[in-house]
Amino acid sequence: MTDTVGIEDVVGRRCRLLKPVRDREGRTRFDEHPTIVRRITNLDRNMYLVRFGDGATTFLFPDEVAVE
């Protein structure tokens, strides 16, 4: 499913993980709803920097989350 939310509209919004991901500390996350902190483009790919409730962050691709 493709997210139809505008690129600029995602910062500050909560998202739902669509598959298990690892944060920077190596912990596996799945049943959480992180907040999108920033959208970046790296090597022509869009990525989101997300922050979990405990403050941990990681970068995710848009197809790994559903923006709420």
C-alpha positions in Angstrom: 0.0 0.0 0.0 1.4 3.4 -1.0 1.1 6.3 1.4 -0.6 9.3 -0.1 0.5 11.8 2.6 2.5 14.7 1.1 6.2 14.7 1.8 6.1 17.9 3.9 3.1 16.7 5.9 4.9 13.8 7.6 7.2 15.6 10.0 5.8 15.4 13.5 3.3 12.7 12.7 3.1 9.3 14.3 3.5 6.2 12.2 2.9 2.5 12.5 5.7 0.0 11.8 4.8 -2.5 9.0 7.5 -4.9 9.9 10.1 -5.4 12.6 13.0 -3.0 12.5 16.1 -2.4 14.6 16.9 0.8 16.3 20.5 2.2 16.6 21.1 0.3 19.8 20.2 -3.0 18.0 16.8 -3.5 19.7 14.1 -5.0 17.5 10.9 -2.8 17.4 7.5 -3.7 16.0 4.5 -2.9 18.2 5.3 0.8 18.6 4.2 4.0 17.0 7.2 6.3 16.6 7.1 10.0 15.7 8.7 11.1 12.4 11.3 13.7 13.3 12.7 14.4 9.8 12.5 13.4 6.2 15.8 13.2 4.3 16.9 12.2 0.8 20.1 10.1 0.5 21.3 8.7 -2.8 17.9 9.6 -4.3 16.0 7.6 -1.7 13.6 9.1 0.8 14.1 8.1 4.4 12.5 9.1 7.7 14.3 9.7 11.0 11.9 8.3 13.6 11.9 8.7 17.4 10.5 6.0 19.7 8.8 6.6 23.0 12.0 5.9 25.0 14.0 8.4 22.9 15.8 5.9 20.6 16.0 6.8 16.9 16.5 5.1 13.6 16.1 5.8 9.9 13.3 4.0 8.0 12.2 3.9 4.4 8.7 5.1 3.7 7.6 1.5 2.7 8.4 0.3 6.3 5.8 2.6 7.9 2.2 3.7 7.6 1.8 7.4 8.5 -1.1 7.9 10.8 
